Amino acid sequence: MKAIFISVRTGSTRLPNKSILKIKDKHTIEYVIDNAKKSKHADKVILCTTHLKEDKILCDIAHKNNINFYRGSEHDKIKRWYDACKKFNIESFTTADGDDLFYSGGLAELCFEQLEDNDFIDGQGLYNDVYCMKSSTLDTIQMLKAEKIIEPHDIIDYIKNNSFANNHIKIKKIDNVPNIFSKKDIRMTLDYEDDFR
């Protein structure tokens, strides 16, 4: 089973509660959900949030939008993904951040298509950073890192600098990317009040 994991929590500091702010009577996280649901390859869209009580509202939004949710570690996204894979029997997944309102199901398609002969697709540097991996790859990363917290944007370096991971995980930089997904000289994420405006 393939999934898109939307990583989100309400505990943002630069723009408090950014995922539940509203644009045209719709929570910002719902724009990410709607776009992720357009993927033709993903069997499930799963909102991955924390076990903190303030994040229950995100679970309610997921339920309202007919997608699954998983509640896990507050700070360790990789552990959250790992546990969600186990709970929902996910074989491979691609990621979406809750502040990437312009996330595209088409970007997920590209990732899933290129993952077939690889273990990990590196989609850093597009208009939204995206990662795609097999759950078996995540098993290896989780085993090696143990309790250490590794930020998603540091996964590539972690794999390359760990001889076991480097020998067992085949990384491919995403290629043949349509121009629409290329990084532009404009902000595409919701981090600050100016972004929201």
N, C-alpha and C positions, 0 to 999 in steps of 0.2 A: 504494500500500500504506500502511495506517495502523498506527501502533505506539504502545505505551506504553513510554517510556524510564524505567527505574528508575535513578536516580543514586545511587551508593553507593560507599563506600570504607571500609577498616578503620581509617584513620588519624584517628579522632576523638580529641579531647583531653579533653573534659569527661567522657565515658564511654568509655574505651578499648575498642576492638573491639566496639562496641555492635551492629553488624550481624550478628555471628556468636555473640553470646550466645544462650543457649537458654532457651526457655519451653516447658515440657512436651515436652522432647526435640526441639524444632524451633528452628532458627536464627531469630532475629527477622526477618531479611530474607525468610525463606520465607513469613511472613504477608503481607508486601507482595506478593510474587510471586503467591501464591494469590488474593489479592483482585484484582490486576490482570488475572489470567487470566479473571476473570468478565466482562470487557468483551465486549459483543456486536459492537462496531464495530472493535476492534483486530485486525488480522491477525497481529501479532506482539507479544510482550512481550520487550523487550531490556534486559538489565542492562548499564548503562554504568558501568564502573569505570576504574581507572587502570592504567597499565603497570607499576606498582611490584610487586615480587615478592610482597610480603605480601598483595596483593589477588588472587592466584591462587586462594585459597580461595573467593572470591566467584564466580569463573568455574566452579569445580568445583560449587558449589551451584547455579548457573544450569543447568549441564549435567545435574545430577541431577534438576532440576525441569523439564527439557525446554523450556527457553527459550534464546534466543540471548544472547550477551554481546558487548560491545565494550570493548576496553581502549585508553584514550587519555590525554589530558592529566590530570595530577594535580590542578591547581588551576583550570583553565579548563573549566567544565561546558559552556559554549556551544560551544566548539571540540569537545568530546567528542560533543555531540549532532550537530553539523555533520558530523563524520567518520562517525558511526554512520549518519546519513541516507544518505551517499554509499555506504557499504559495503553496506547492506541495501536500497537503492533505496526509501527511505521518502518518501512524498509529504506526509504530515502526521503529527504525533505529539502526544501529551499527556504531561505529566511526572508522575512520582511520586518522592518522596524516600525513600531507604532507611530513614529513621527515622520514616516515617509509617505505623505498623503498621495503622492503621485506614483506609488508603487504600481507596477503593471503585471497583470497576469501573463502578458507576452514575454516579460523578462523571466518569469518562472519557467515558461515553455523552453526558452533558450537554454536555461540551466539544466533542466531535466533531460533535454535531448543530448547535451554534451556530457552528461554524467555517465552515460551507459558504459563506456569503456574506461572510466576513471573512478576514483574514490572520492575526490573533492574538487569542486569547481570554484575557482577564485574569481569572484565578480567585483572585486574592489576597483574603484575608480570610474564606475559608471555614474549616471546621475543619482542613483541610489546604490550604495554598496549592498551586495547580495552574495550569499554563500549557498552552495548546494552540496550535500554529502549523503553518503550511504550511512545507515545507522551503524553498520559494522565499523565504519571509520570513527564515528563518535564513540563507540565502545572502546576503541584503542586509545583515543585522546583522553577519555574520562579515566581509564585505567592508569595511564601514565601520569596525568596531572594530579590524581588523587584529590586532596582537599584544596589544592592551589586554584585560585581564581584567575582565569585567562580571559581577557576581553576578546570578543569575536574578531576585532581588527588585528589582534596579535596571533591568531591561530596559525597563519601561514608561517610566520617566523618560528613559532613554537615547534611546528612539525619539522621545518628545515633544520633546526638546531638540535633536534633530538634524533640520535642515530637510529633508534628502533623505529620511531614514527616515520622518519625519512625513508627508511628501507621498506616500509609496509604500506605506506599511503601514497597513492599516485595522484599528484595534484596537477590540475590543468588550468591554466589561465583562460578565462572565457574568451572566445574568438568569434569572428564573423558576426560582430555585434552591429545591428542596424543603427544608423546615425541617430535615430530618435532616442536611443538609450545612452548616447554618449554624454559625457559630463559637459555642461554648458557653464558659462560664466554668470550663472544666477543661482540663488539659493533654492534648493528643492526640498529642504527639510523644515520641520516645525520645531525650532529650538528657542526662539526669542519672541517677544511681543511684536517686534517689527515683522517677523515672518507671519504671525497670525493676522496682523492688519493687512 
